[in-house]
Amino acid sequence: MAQADLHHHLINAWSVGWALYIASVTVWIVLQRRPPLSTVLWILVLAQLPYIGYAVYYFFGPQRLKRRRLKRLRSRLLIASQTERALLREHDHDTPPPVARMAALARTTSDIPLSSATDVRLLVGGEQTYDAFMEAIAGARHHVHLEFYIFKPDRIGTAIRDLLIEKARQGITVRLLVDALGSDRLGRRFLAPLREAGAQVGFFHNVRIGRRWRPVTNYRNHRKILICDGRIGFTGGLNVTDDEDERVRPDAYHDVHLRVEGGAVRWLQMVFLEDWAYTTGQRTDDCELDTLLPEVPGGPHQLQILVSGPDDPRQSIHRTQVAAIHAATERVWLTTAYFVPSEAALMSLTSAALKGVDVRLLVPRRSDSLVVTAASRSYFDELLEAGVKIWEYRDRMLHSKTLLVDDTYSFIGTANFDNRSFDLNFEVTALVYGEDMARQLGRQFELDLRHAARVPKDRQSPFVRRLFDASARLFSPML
């Protein structure tokens, strides 16, 4: 009898504990004020993980970065003089009303004005991009600033490191900022010669266990920026790794990058300086302002740097891309490595297609994430039904992140067309206005289609695949 009573008490205690756990998890997640679908999904998932669910959500859940936002504000105060100088050196630009409205949206959501450049060049593949990196670094006379999600100690990583060592020994200021998780293979031995030469190295969101680990593990710096002397800048999809260098690997990721020369580089510089201050707590000296933000003439190419991250709810890249798609009258050509769109992004694509715009989507046949690939496929039927044309890149892994709208808006950057890029990662994208870049990007898109297979509207998939795709889609808010 005593044993039966003990068993009954244990069941009651477990029931009470379970109820308290569910209630506390629900309150905790609801207070994050995430989108309803994401909130419900997290509650259901954690309900199946008794107690350890706390740890899962604590370290990996999409919590609001309130404290990190305060740190971001402090980092912006550290570079306030640089920001003021950058704004003073920006010129007024004559733009037609539609472009002016898009530029106003981009500015109010990212705090970066429309700018211009003397030269804007699309770089395709690792060989072309890394050669351009090396040439720009070799020519630097004052400073080299690098910010990358992935920087590996492999062949190309070692070659760039050695060149940075050479520049640092010449007295050139070298600052290297990498994401702590994406560049976790960068060890002390590899970095020691760089530091001994006088270069500075920072790790964004260190993932060490302890106070610095939470809640930043899930928030990565996905930006790729290189700046030389404040006059030449790069951004785009390529990391520093042999995985994206076709000279080393025939199956290297296919990607594109952007080389910018002129005034717009100052805004890539400001993104770097803020991230540097945020990561290291260091500010650059005001005496460096003239070299960090040099006077450069305006150029014929108008462009705008867009930034977004989990510390800013305005979602500049997401919002501006959706607005551009809604404004399309002729074409929307989207290339992305990961396609897990928000409801707003998905509706913008289908609405454009339904009104007769030529909407094309190019995605990898198989990305480096099985679940993301499956989730992407789950959207195909409704896209095809609306008239969107879909191609799957079959040559190798497609890693490009570009969007071309009419002959007016060309987006090239680090952000994929997915929830993680829209809401969780720190991203940067260049929005280039005008026909010149539209021609370059359109030509590359058509070349890429030669290595892709079109998805038929009446496509047939085995039941198991359809079930897996649909199941993966349930996790879309978390991918």
Buried (B, 14 or more C-beta within 10 A) or exposed (E): EEEEEEEEEEEEEEEEEEEEBBEEBBEBBBEBEBBEEBBBBBBEBBBEBBEEBBEEBBBEBBBBBEEBBEBBEEBBEBBEBBBEBBEEBBEEBEBEEBBEEBBEBBBEBBBBBBBBBBEBBBBBBBBBBBEBBBEBBEEBEBBBBBBBBBBBBBEBBBBBBEBBBBBBEEEBBBBBBBBBBBBEEBEEEBBEBBBEBBBBBBBBBBBEEEEEBBBBBBBBBBBBBBBBBBBBBBBBBBBBBBBBBBBBBEEBBBBBBBBBBBBBBBBBBBBBBBBBBBBBEBBBEEEBBEBBBBEBEBBEBBBBBBBBBBBBEEBBBBBBBBBBBBBBEEBBBBBBBBBBBBEBBBBBBBBBBEEEBBBBBBBBBBBEBEBBBBBBBBBBBEBBEBBBBBBBBEEBBBBBBBBBBBBBBBBBBBBBBBBBBBBBBBBBBBBBBBEBBBBBBBEBBEEBBEBBEEBEBEEEEEEEEBEBBEEBBBBBBBB
